[in-house]
Amino acid sequence: MDENAEVQNRLSRQALMIMLAIILFPPMAYSASLMTNPSTTPDEVIMAISVGVFGCVIYLWILDSTSILVFREEWMSKSIYGAAIASIIGTSVGVYSGYFAGDKYPMRGNWELSLTAKVGMGISDKTSEFDLLIGFNENALTYQGYSDSVPLYEITDSANRTDVVYEHFEVIDLDVERKLLIAKLSPIELYNSNLEFGIDIDREETLVTGSAQINIGDNPVTFDLRMMRQ
């Protein structure tokens, strides 16, 4: 009889550990992934905490209902249900707040880019118009983007054949907090270094303006940037 009781107790402990892994591991792993993500928003932090609490409360409820864990006071047992309801409500708030909040990455999207090169020395300013698509790189934790290619100039060889050289604009890093946009303007043979724009962003985040300066040969060239959301 004692041997059967020992086997039963051992099986009960094993079943308890399996339940512990099944119930607690998924919400804890999900909460940890949210908490350690640098781009986690405040509503996601609330949701991570609520999910973790909910998993623990469910486990305590199973222990109480199976009389494996007996609380000294009856109100402690009943408070488990209150904690479960509160954690569910907290999780719901975290989920649904995302539907009413603004875009997590507001600079994403399509932009109309106007880039004016000012060489001076009696040379007329040159303005190029681009369609620019900006996204957020989760690995680099920054905004990046690419434009379409537009004609820059034509080359005619000795056989009177014409070739068109195109340019395009690439956003390497857009830092909203530092108000800095680092870009590369191709063809690289003309612009041998990255452009670093000090930028201003309007309150509605629909207009970005800025300027950058580089040297092409011995001549300083200023680039004026203007981006409008499409």
Steps between C-alpha positions, in 0.01 A plus 500: 500500500779737593674414174188585300467830685862584425450425130187711500679789667786475250259502208318796650825696532595418141157604375533821700835582338359428153209735572748758626690486171187502281324782682784730604762467226303647202381820674836550673690454173265743323532756780880471499516551124292818527691637798842449339404651165645856480207617287234381749236765567343573844173322412700189405679511838162500675389210284821305575451542875132407479568187296764385750271564796214317327716189448604497866143551620371212287767276651406606854133439420580140393701444819211632709227310317689171530578566870872464432553846644263596781488866598473587865219750443198457275524856370844422357349224289223728377745782422658278236189543288519877542864499392411289196226743395731800553777343292253421218378859503858626501586281202191623314596862563848434364362331189222742414699817574717413202201541269436857613860616543701660220742316280788352695736619225340824372769576241422188299331542166524671163659844470556753224863606518636820349879534509667823383876513439654846537848520350540875472768658282237611251370145449124462507345301785387149406187348653418130482160353586473148646231266626639368829383198700608489866468201732627402844782246521431290812855360501680835468228677707488794261306634205639422156369555150553506125382724219429441137766582240476825304708619201804703598672575170565351156830386349549492124797304364692544177255275317220738599351243738335645807510345844297631795653514847249466782517600866313372801477588869555247780419570865759321713390630840214728604521590869194697607626577851838628383339672199754342269460338160797321343461421131691388196444660163603292201686484263774467757760626250356850537420496869788328674366529855174466689276800550422592861191716522401690809122481473184659636174302520166673531259408776272300270807308373404570140784737406876456543752768403876513537834575341838334460834599353777299337799577281501383139857548393603836645149642486261498798149397400193557716198271473161623617255222581123518511284194563119503492285203587297370208 
